């Protein structure tokens, strides 16, 4: 095996200045200082000078790049990490001499489109792409080696541009799903973002500070400098699949969290620093306003619906304004497009009626240029969501791929398109601005040639913005990271301890008749039955075995619940598939084989039905409860919340109910057994039942899709309201409402 780049790093330290690290690049000495030779000329140029501002260097550097090199900077896509090939079906790979890079060609289909791809070195040296997305979950050592190896290859090119790898968040626990929740467990691992919100609501904002500080330190130590994170979206329709990745439904809380995490992750409130991690805040202008929960990864969910006048400005925009004010490096628009015909009047920041053009937000100039840049003051760059030029091109289906690229970049102001490496289509969009293509081909109605093509001005604008980020991150100068330092920083126990404490603080006590905590005195000479319930019986069985193994030395376990004094039940429901539409609405009730209506192409309910299961064998919970209570015993359940579940089929049959948010089981047990007093508070409202989510024959929901749960009662029919004037939130047998900020303690 050849030498890894990690073993051949040369470091030059400037006193009171930038550190220079290189593997293959010449270093220039001038004025007693060190500079990297970025264009390979051997001459000191302005863009080599780390004393200049990142923007000045970017503007100078873009002048020397070829059109082909610049067009390659317009695209970002998934890439393979050596031996970690998950997500690339049937691809065996072929490692380079270092064992880090996959040099095999790959032809296949991912969830974002079909493409024939070269080996890694060819991508970097011949295609000249520099923006990659990592979906794998490698060890700290393998991750650092891979990033170093990528950049050592980039250093071999005439014009050195570092490789900037972006990733979805990696510091939360959760089910690993390609393109959704790609990684976890390698960096200090907190509960899901809903759990972080629950812990903050129950204690204080310092949790966000610790969380952000760990991200910056760990990611930078490995050389991972770009995060597709975090979601500023407010949950307003509870059937939205992405609920799990948000901080909940409270706009003010989300604003406060972003006020704390952006400057700490990026390095300052003024933008990214050389030891920071650039953030891409998503999904502008807020993905929560789903039409009855339909996700825009599929056609049914292509609309953002604003039934309530002023909801865009009141609920959805404020957290993004915080991101703008704190100079988030980039912002990601959502796939969806605004539904003018189904929406009430929405105003921009100047009080003008918001123009609702029927284009996906990455193509939507009134939202990107007028609202986000001109009115909100955004100075960073626009990074589209993944797949807009191919599978999720809502509103521009009549355009070909080259035209979609031109329309997004030149017309709407997108600076980098996520999806595939569409270099050839990008070059075609550029050539069409200069050749006779549209003399022979009709321009689609409603568009102009200038809207649909790339030109030097739009390309230079986009590339200057993304290069500015790289210069600000110090990646041109201090490109490489030391593996042992990375391992040491990630292993620092204080970060893992803070994360574990957050798991404990994230647990919310929803119901308790005095059963909890299960102290040693209560458990003395008592037997305990333990079982897990999941969407699949197989997953439930595996989880049950793990739970019983963890409890065997702590309690007197029994396999017969009819003889148990206590039953501990862990409920982990799941609904739908992230990238595929269900035949109907996303199911929120804890159910098994429930008959629910199909929907037509317009999202309206039909007479036809299908069955949905979110929690296999859920009826067994009632059986267990009746048997245990017959003994004079008690039933304790914990619910994992990734969506705003309807808990009516379970809550009446348990005496104590906790919930977590991809919270560690061990942390939940610490609460149940009284080793930790529960402090968490709900970050979102749990709906009462199907009645408050009912969709009429016209496809209109009885509770507005664009209003968060805590405010839905303002718009609910009086006939559904109880004596307290509440209709939407679930009310348990003890009279408590499972609404935003609710949580009990011991």
Secondary structure, 3 states (H helix, E strand, C coil): CCCCHHHCCEEEECCCCCEEEECCCCEEEECCEEEECCCCCCCCCHHHCCCCCHHHHHHHHHCCCCHHHHHHCCEEEEECECCECCCCCCCCCCECCCCCCECCCEEEEECCEEEEECCHHHHHHHHCCCEEEECCCCCHHHHHHHHHHHHHHHCCCCCCCCCEEEEECCCECCCCECCCECCCCCCCCECCHHHHHHHHHHCCCHHHHHHHHHHHHHHHHHCCCEEECCECCCCCCCCCHHHHHCCCCCHHHHHHHHHHHHHHHHCCCCCCCCCCCEEEEEEECCCCCECCCCCCCCHHHCEECCCCCCHHHHHHCHHHHHHHHCCCCEEEECCCEECCCCCCCCECCCCCECCCCCCEHHHCHHHHHHHHHHHCCCCCEEECCCCCCCCCCCCCCCCCHHHHHHHHHHHHCCCEEEECCCHHHHHHHHHCCCCCHHHHCCCCCCCCHHHHCCCHHHHHHHHHHHHHHHHHCCCCCECCCCHHHHHHHHCCHHHHHHHHHHHHHHCEEEEECCCCCCCHHHHCCCEEEEEEEECCHHHHHHHHHHHHHHHCCCCEECCCHHHCCEEEEEEECCCCECCECCCCCCCCECCCCEEEEEECCCCCEEEEEEEECCCCCCHHHHHHHHHHHHCCCEEEEEEECCCCCECHHHHCCCCEEEEECCCCHHHHHHHHCCCCCCCCCCCCCCECCHHHHCECCCCCECCCCCCCHHHHHHHCCHHHCCCCCCCCECECCCCCECCCCCCECC
